[in-house]
């Protein structure tokens, strides 16, 4: 097991409390402690338990924001629909040369610039996500707006509707800088969403990377199995009467 000092730091308590807890575990036969420079606490008997996924404790313990992957909506709209008070802090905004993956995703030519927006999202005054959005340079007029609900701004003022998005999701860990903005320790796990957004004409207009706090975010996905050729589905009595 980790040293007493490390356990105290992880658990946010004193070494005296940790020492007493280890004494109780040793008395119960769960651990065996060896003194000396090469000593430490070693697990000796861990009670066996059946695997019960339904009993697992969710990492998102507070009132979580439900992020549906089935619809194309901006964060402010999602938060308002769920009764949260939304907030946005613009960290950085301007025209920049596109990183290689951005230029490739948006199909840009050499020498083209992109709009870069780095924003911090809040839900009920607490940090929720850190995001960087890249847009085609023809949409640079967004830099003169409030830069909050970008999808609504693009639709109302530029006639660009992001109708289709492709997103990939993975677990990542925060750097010290990202953690400072989200008010989380460096190394904290987050949900990393990479997204390409397409307008009503099928053009790639947006490339974004969002870091969502895993302790505040739940994801919703709806999947449907395609029907086999020639297969007919007969509605159930309940469905026919709905």
C-alpha positions in Angstrom: 0.0 0.0 0.0 1.1 3.7 -0.4 3.1 5.3 2.4 1.2 6.9 5.3 2.1 10.4 4.1 0.8 9.7 0.6 -2.4 8.1 1.9 -3.0 11.2 4.1 -2.6 13.5 1.1 -4.9 11.5 -1.1 -7.6 11.2 1.6 -7.2 14.8 2.8 -6.7 13.8 6.4 -3.9 13.6 9.0 -1.2 10.9 9.2 -2.5 10.2 12.8 -5.9 9.3 11.4 -4.3 7.2 8.7 -2.2 5.4 11.2 -5.2 4.5 13.4 -7.1 3.2 10.3 -4.1 1.0 9.4 -4.0 -0.3 13.0 -7.7 -1.3 12.7 -7.1 -3.0 9.3 -4.1 -4.9 10.8 -6.2 -6.0 13.7 -8.9 -7.3 11.3 -6.2 -9.2 9.4 -6.7 -7.2 6.2 -3.2 -5.9 6.1 0.2 -6.9 7.5 2.6 -4.2 8.5 6.4 -4.5 8.4 8.6 -1.9 10.2 11.9 -0.5 8.9 13.1 1.3 5.8 12.0 -1.4 3.4 8.8 -2.1 5.3 5.2 -0.9 4.8 1.6 -2.1 4.8 0.7 -5.1 2.6 -2.7 -6.5 1.8 -3.2 -10.0 3.1 -6.9 -10.7 2.9 -9.4 -8.8 0.8 -13.1 -10.0 1.1 -14.3 -11.5 -2.2 -17.3 -9.8 -3.8 -19.4 -10.6 -6.8 -19.1 -8.2 -9.7 -22.1 -5.9 -9.6 -21.9 -3.2 -12.2 -25.3 -1.8 -11.3 -23.9 -1.1 -7.8 -20.9 0.9 -9.0 -20.7 4.4 -7.7 -20.9 7.1 -10.5 -18.1 9.5 -10.8 -20.6 12.3 -11.5 -22.0 12.6 -8.0 -23.4 16.2 -8.0 -26.3 17.3 -10.1 -25.0 16.3 -13.5 -25.5 18.0 -16.8 -27.0 15.6 -19.4 -25.1 16.0 -22.6 -27.1 14.3 -25.4 -25.2 13.1 -28.4 -28.4 12.7 -30.4 -29.1 16.4 -31.0 -27.1 19.4 -32.2 -27.3 22.1 -29.5 -25.0 24.6 -27.9 -24.1 24.4 -24.2 -26.2 27.4 -23.2 -29.3 26.0 -24.7 -28.7 22.6 -23.1 -28.2 24.1 -19.7 -31.3 26.3 -19.9 -33.4 23.4 -20.9 -32.3 21.5 -17.8 -32.8 24.4 -15.4 -29.2 25.5 -15.0 -27.9 29.0 -15.0 -25.5 29.2 -17.9 -22.3 31.3 -18.1 -19.5 31.8 -20.5 -16.0 33.3 -20.0 -14.1 34.0 -23.2 -10.4 33.2 -22.5 -9.0 33.9 -26.0 -10.4 34.9 -29.4 -8.9 35.8 -32.7 -7.7 34.8 -36.2 -4.9 32.2 -36.2 -3.1 29.8 -38.6 -4.9 26.5 -38.3 -3.3 23.5 -36.7 -2.8 20.7 -39.2 -5.7 18.6 -37.9 -8.0 21.6 -38.1 -7.0 22.5 -41.6 -7.5 18.9 -42.7 -10.9 18.6 -41.0 -12.2 21.9 -42.6 -10.6 21.3 -46.0 -8.6 24.5 -45.9 -6.0 25.6 -48.4 -2.5 26.7 -47.5 -2.3 30.2 -46.1 -5.9 30.3 -44.9 -6.6 31.4 -41.3 -9.3 30.3 -38.9 -11.3 31.8 -36.1 -10.1 30.4 -32.8 -12.3 30.7 -29.6 -11.2 29.4 -26.2 -14.1 29.5 -23.7 -14.9 28.4 -20.2 -18.4 27.2 -19.6 -20.2 27.5 -16.2 -23.4 25.8 -14.9 -24.9 27.5 -11.8 -21.7 29.4 -11.3 -19.5 26.3 -11.2 -17.1 25.3 -14.0 -18.4 22.7 -16.4 -16.2 22.6 -19.5 -13.2 24.2 -21.3 -13.5 24.3 -25.1 -11.7 25.5 -28.1 -13.7 26.1 -31.3 -12.2 26.7 -34.7 -14.4 28.3 -37.5 -13.8 29.2 -41.1 -12.3 32.7 -41.5 -15.4 33.8 -43.5 -17.2 33.7 -40.1 -14.8 36.1 -38.4 -17.7 38.4 -37.8 -18.5 36.3 -34.7 -15.6 38.0 -33.0 -17.8 41.1 -32.8 -20.6 39.2 -30.9 -20.8 38.1 -27.3 -19.5 34.7 -28.4 -21.7 32.7 -26.0 -24.3 30.6 -27.9 -22.3 30.2 -31.1 -24.8 27.9 -33.0 -27.6 30.4 -32.5 -25.3 33.3 -33.5 -24.2 31.5 -36.7 -27.9 30.8 -37.6 -29.3 34.2 -36.9 -26.6 36.5 -38.2 -24.7 34.4 -40.8 -27.3 32.0 -42.1 -25.1 29.0 -41.2 -26.9 26.2 -39.5 -24.8 23.4 -38.0 -27.1 20.5 -38.9 -24.7 17.5 -38.6 -21.8 16.8 -36.2 -19.3 14.0 -35.9 -18.0 13.5 -32.4 -15.4 11.2 -30.9 -15.2 10.8 -27.1 -12.3 9.6 -24.9 -11.0 10.0 -21.4 -8.2 12.5 -20.9 -6.4 14.1 -18.0 -6.1 17.8 -17.3 -2.8 19.7 -17.6 -1.9 22.1 -14.9 -3.1 25.1 -17.0 -6.4 23.4 -17.9 -6.9 22.3 -14.3 -6.4 25.9 -13.1 -9.2 27.2 -15.4 -11.6 24.4 -14.5 -10.6 24.6 -10.8 -9.6 21.0 -10.7 -6.2 19.4 -9.8 -3.8 18.5 -12.6 -4.3 15.0 -13.8 -8.1 14.9 -13.1 -9.9 12.8 -15.6 -12.2 14.6 -18.0 -14.4 13.7 -21.0 -12.7 14.9 -24.2 -15.0 15.5 -27.1 -13.6 16.2 -30.6 -16.2 17.5 -33.0 -16.6 18.5 -36.7 -19.7 20.4 -37.5 -21.3 20.6 -41.0 -23.7 23.2 -42.2 -26.9 22.9 -44.2 -24.9 22.5 -47.4 -22.7 19.8 -46.1 -19.6 22.0 -45.6 -17.3 21.5 -42.6 -17.5 24.8 -40.8 -16.5 23.9 -37.2 -13.8 21.9 -35.5 -13.9 21.8 -31.7 -12.3 20.1 -28.8 -14.3 20.2 -25.5 -13.1 19.1 -22.1 -16.1 18.3 -19.8 -15.7 17.7 -16.1 -16.5 14.0 -15.6 -17.9 14.7 -12.2 -20.5 17.0 -13.6 -21.4 15.4 -17.0 -23.4 12.5 -18.1 -23.7 11.4 -21.8 -26.8 10.2 -23.5 -26.7 8.2 -26.7 -29.6 6.6 -28.6 -28.9 3.8 -31.1 -31.2 2.0 -33.4 -30.6 -1.3 -35.1 -31.1 -1.1 -38.9 -33.9 -3.4 -40.2 -32.9 -6.4 -42.3 -33.9 -6.5 -45.9 -37.5 -7.7 -46.2 -38.1 -7.5 -42.4 -41.3 -5.9 -41.3 -42.0 -4.7 -37.8 -45.5 -5.1 -36.5 -46.3 -2.5 -33.9 -47.3 -3.9 -30.5 -50.8 -3.3 -29.2 -49.4 -0.6 -26.9 -47.7 1.1 -29.7 -50.8 1.1 -31.9 -52.8 2.6 -29.2 -50.3 5.3 -28.3 
